[in-house]
Every structure is written in structure tokens, then in C-alpha cells.
Amino acid sequence: MKKKTIFISMPMKDKTEDEIKQQFGRVKKELTEWGYEVIDSIISPDKSNLGEDCLSDLYYLGESIKKLSYCNYIYFCKGWDKARGCKIEYQAALDYGLEIIYE
């Protein structure tokens, strides 16, 4: 049987790192109880790896898409449809046939 790997897509703008981690932890716990293997989709900011001309938001979105490539499900937290990165993850999920679950 194929693993049920899942990616959590959630808006992060205007949230602290602690708020993001708390929400991720809550959702991860629930999805794990449902039998999913949650891929850690939180990418800690490390601007030291980025050049001065790098668009950091786009860089981190690219890293998220890499992690999404290991999943066959995606879970969208409320507000995803207003978040630029989540909307791009949504389009990728549609285009590549991932199963979509909404909060």
C-alpha cells in the first residue's frame, strides 16, 4: 500500500514563527491521528544562505514545492485562498494530481 504522505499548506504572513509552529503542530497531530505521514513543510528562515539579490519569499516557496513533490496529499488550512504561496501550491497540487483536503 502506498504511503499517505501529506503536505500542510497554511498562510504564514503576519504570523510569528511560534504561531506558525503551534498551528502546524496542531494540524500535524490531527492528520497523524487520521493515518497520514506529515512532511515537515516549515522552512526556517536562514537569510545567510541567500544572496542579496535573492527574492527570499520566492526562494522559500521553491523549497516548499520541493517538499510537496514527496507527497500524494495536501491539506489546506483556512485562509489558504488569500495567500499567494498557498495558491501556487494549490495549482501545483491540481496539476500533478494530489488529493486535496481542506480544513
C-alpha positions, 0 to 999 in steps of 0.5 A: 500500500502506498504511503499517505504522505501529506503536505500542510499548506497554511498562510504564514504572513503576519504570523510569528514563527511560534504561531506558525509552529503551534498551528502546524503542530496542531494540524500535524497531530490531527492528520497523524491521528487520521493515518497520514505521514506529515512532511515537515513543510516549515522552512526556517528562515536562514537569510545567510544562505541567500544572496542579496539579490535573492527574492527570499519569499520566492526562494522559500516557496521553491523549497516548499514545492520541493517538499510537496513533490514527496507527497500524494496529499495536501491539506489546506488550512483556512485562509489558504485562498488569500495567500499567494504561496498557498495558491501556487501550491494549490495549482501545483497540487491540481496539476500533478494530481494530489488529493486535496483536503481542506480544513 
